[in-house]
Amino acid sequence: MCCIVIDDEPLAVDIITTYLEKIPDIEVVAQCTNPMDAIRILSKEHIDLIFLDIEMPHLNGMELIKSLNRLPQFIFTTAYPQYALEGFDLNATDYLVKPIPFSRFLKAIDKAKEKYQMNANKVLRAPANTVSEIREQFNFIFVKSEYENIKINTDDILYLQGLKDYIKIYTTTSQRAILTLSSFKDIQDRLPALKFLRVHRSFLINIDFIKALQKTKIVIRDKRIPIGETYRKEVLEYLNIP
């Protein structure tokens, strides 16, 4: 895994880097004390995991994460525990509070590696050069609704609900759901596999919009979506929740 360490305190950068150097299969690609330098590196280099502070000049860690078009895994390393909830709302892999014991750091790395391997296995299982693989490169789909084919940006999809032979698609850009005649399998095959997760026989969600996870439900905005009993284990593993 290729990592970048971002913290405005050089000592904190050195500590995280020293920890990472003790762990096999981890490469530190860059160390940054200026978040703007980090953004330039992230736009050019392939990074699998970001370690970053929250309170930094010019651009804090939360703002940096929100600014990225391609978002790798990220772990916050901060002296401020009060930001933890917001950090996990952004889908952080972990949230470490300084001073960070090495044993706690290792647990965070284990989470990141499990998530990395899970994503890698999904890519390996996919047949090469298929139509679905080519579709993964696009950020939109077309669905037929009433008498026209509607273009939907996949990043705008909150979740989908199956209703017998129809699918209702809920997006950030419309108050009304888009209704289309389609099977669940057909439309799921056309969506990015790493972003959309089946949580119930009738629901497919965009993990980017998960607000909270309850015992039997996932919260997306003001909607509580049920987690099917047969899907629960896969959902927890995919979201890296113990």
C-alpha positions in Angstrom: 0.0 0.0 0.0 1.3 3.5 -0.9 0.8 6.1 1.8 1.1 9.8 2.3 1.6 11.5 5.7 0.1 15.0 6.1 0.6 17.1 9.3 1.8 20.6 9.9 4.0 19.5 12.8 7.2 17.9 11.5 7.6 15.8 14.7 4.1 14.3 14.1 5.1 13.4 10.5 8.3 11.8 11.8 6.4 9.7 14.4 3.9 8.4 11.9 6.6 7.7 9.3 8.7 5.8 11.8 5.6 3.6 12.7 5.0 2.9 9.0 8.6 1.9 8.4 8.1 -0.9 10.9 5.2 -2.4 8.9 5.7 -4.7 5.9 4.0 -4.0 2.6 3.7 -0.2 3.3 5.5 2.4 1.3 5.6 6.1 2.3 5.4 8.0 -0.9 5.5 11.5 0.5 5.5 13.5 3.8 3.9 16.9 3.8 3.7 19.7 6.4 1.7 21.8 4.0 -1.8 20.5 3.0 -1.6 22.4 -0.4 1.6 20.4 -1.3 -0.3 17.2 -0.4 -3.1 18.0 -2.8 -0.7 18.4 -5.6 1.0 15.1 -4.8 -2.4 13.3 -4.5 -3.4 14.6 -8.0 -0.3 13.0 -9.5 0.6 9.9 -7.5 -1.3 6.8 -6.9 -2.0 6.8 -3.1 -3.9 4.0 -1.3 -3.9 5.5 2.2 -3.7 9.0 3.7 -2.7 9.8 7.2 -3.6 13.4 8.0 -4.1 15.8 10.9 -7.3 17.9 11.2 -6.1 21.3 12.6 -3.8 22.6 9.9 -3.2 26.1 8.5 -4.7 27.2 5.2 -6.8 23.9 4.8 -7.8 21.6 7.6 -8.0 17.8 7.2 -11.7 17.6 6.7 -11.6 20.2 4.0 -8.8 18.5 2.3 -10.7 15.2 2.1 -13.8 16.9 0.8 -11.7 18.6 -1.9 -10.4 15.3 -3.5 -11.9 13.9 -6.7 -10.4 10.5 -6.2 -10.6 9.6 -2.5 -8.2 6.9 -1.2 -8.7 5.4 2.3 -7.8 7.9 5.0 -7.0 7.8 8.7 -7.2 11.0 10.8 -4.3 11.5 13.3 -5.3 14.4 15.6 -5.1 15.7 19.1 -8.8 16.6 19.0 -11.3 13.8 19.8 -14.3 16.0 19.3 -14.0 15.7 15.5 -14.4 11.9 15.6 -18.1 11.7 14.6 -17.6 14.1 11.7 -14.5 12.1 10.6 -16.4 8.8 10.5 -19.3 10.6 8.7 -16.7 11.2 5.9 -16.1 7.4 5.9 -12.7 7.5 7.5 -11.1 4.1 7.9 -10.0 5.1 11.5 -9.6 8.0 13.8 -6.5 8.1 16.0 -6.0 10.5 18.9 -2.5 11.8 19.7 -0.4 10.6 21.4 -0.9 7.4 19.4 0.3 4.2 20.9 1.9 1.9 18.4 -0.4 -1.0 19.3 -3.4 1.3 18.5 -1.7 2.3 15.2 -1.4 -1.3 14.2 -5.1 -1.9 14.6 -5.8 1.0 12.3 -3.4 -0.4 9.7 -5.1 -3.8 10.0 -8.4 -2.2 9.2 -6.9 -0.4 6.2 -5.3 -3.6 4.9 -8.5 -5.6 5.2 -10.4 -2.9 3.3 -7.7 -2.7 0.7 -7.7 -6.5 0.2 -11.4 -6.6 0.0 -11.5 -4.0 -2.8 -8.6 -5.8 -4.6 -10.5 -9.1 -4.5 -13.5 -7.5 -6.1 -11.4 -6.2 -8.9 -9.8 -9.7 -9.4 -13.1 -11.5 -9.5 -14.3 -9.2 -12.3 -13.8 -10.6 -15.9 -11.3 -8.5 -17.9 -12.4 -6.4 -20.9 -16.1 -6.9 -20.3 -18.8 -4.4 -21.0 -19.4 -3.9 -17.3 -15.7 -3.2 -16.8 -15.8 -0.5 -19.4 -18.9 1.0 -17.8 -17.0 1.4 -14.6 -15.0 4.1 -16.3 -18.1 6.3 -16.7 -19.8 8.2 -14.0 -23.3 8.1 -15.4 -26.0 5.7 -16.6 -29.1 6.0 -18.8 -32.4 4.7 -17.6 -35.7 4.6 -19.4 -38.5 6.5 -17.5 -41.8 7.0 -19.1 -41.0 8.0 -22.7 -37.4 9.1 -22.5 -33.9 7.9 -21.5 -32.7 9.9 -18.6 -29.0 10.4 -17.8 -28.2 10.0 -14.1 -24.7 10.8 -12.7 -23.9 7.8 -10.4 -22.3 10.2 -7.9 -25.7 11.8 -7.4 -27.5 8.5 -6.6 -28.5 8.1 -2.9 -30.1 4.7 -3.1 -32.3 2.5 -5.2 -35.4 0.6 -4.1 -36.8 -2.4 -5.9 -40.6 -2.7 -6.4 -41.4 -6.0 -8.2 -40.5 -5.2 -11.9 -39.6 -1.6 -11.2 -36.8 0.3 -9.6 -37.1 3.7 -7.8 -33.9 5.7 -8.0 -33.4 8.5 -5.4 -30.9 11.2 -6.2 -29.5 14.3 -4.6 -30.7 16.4 -7.6 -34.5 15.6 -7.5 -37.1 15.5 -4.8 -39.0 12.8 -6.7 -37.7 9.3 -7.3 -37.0 8.2 -10.9 -39.1 5.2 -11.8 -37.7 2.7 -14.3 -38.7 -0.7 -15.6 -35.7 -2.9 -14.7 -34.4 -5.8 -12.8 -32.2 -5.2 -9.7 -29.4 -7.3 -11.2 -29.4 -5.4 -14.5 -29.1 -2.0 -12.9 -26.6 -3.1 -10.2 -24.3 -4.5 -12.9 -24.3 -1.0 -14.5 -23.2 0.8 -11.3 -19.7 1.1 -9.9 -19.2 -2.0 -7.8 -17.0 -0.4 -5.2 -19.4 2.4 -4.4 -22.8 0.6 -4.4 -23.7 -2.0 -1.8 -26.7 -4.3 -1.7 -28.0 -4.1 1.9 -31.5 -5.7 1.4 -33.2 -7.6 -1.3 -35.1 -4.4 -2.1 -32.3 -1.8 -1.5 -29.0 -0.8 -3.0 -27.2 2.1 -1.5 -24.4 4.5 -2.4 -21.9 4.1 0.5 -20.7 7.7 0.1 -24.0 9.0 1.5 -24.2 6.8 4.7 -24.8 9.1 7.6 -25.0 6.4 10.3 -25.3 2.7 10.9 -27.9 1.5 13.4 -28.5 -2.1 14.5 -30.8 -3.0 11.7 -30.8 0.1 9.5 -28.6 2.4 7.5 -29.3 6.1 7.6 -29.0 8.0 4.4 -30.1 11.6 4.9 -33.5 11.3 6.6 -34.2 7.8 5.3 -33.7 4.7 7.4 -33.0 1.8 5.1 -33.4 -1.8 6.5 -30.5 -4.2 6.5 -31.6 -7.6 5.4 -30.6 -10.4 7.8 -28.9 -12.3 4.9 -26.9 -9.2 3.9 -25.9 -8.0 7.4 -22.5 -9.9 7.6 -21.4 -8.7 4.1 -22.5 -5.1 4.9 -20.4 -5.0 8.2 -17.4 -6.6 6.5 -17.6 -4.2 3.5 -17.9 -1.2 5.8 -15.1 -2.5 8.0 -17.2 -2.5 11.1 -16.2 -5.1 13.8 
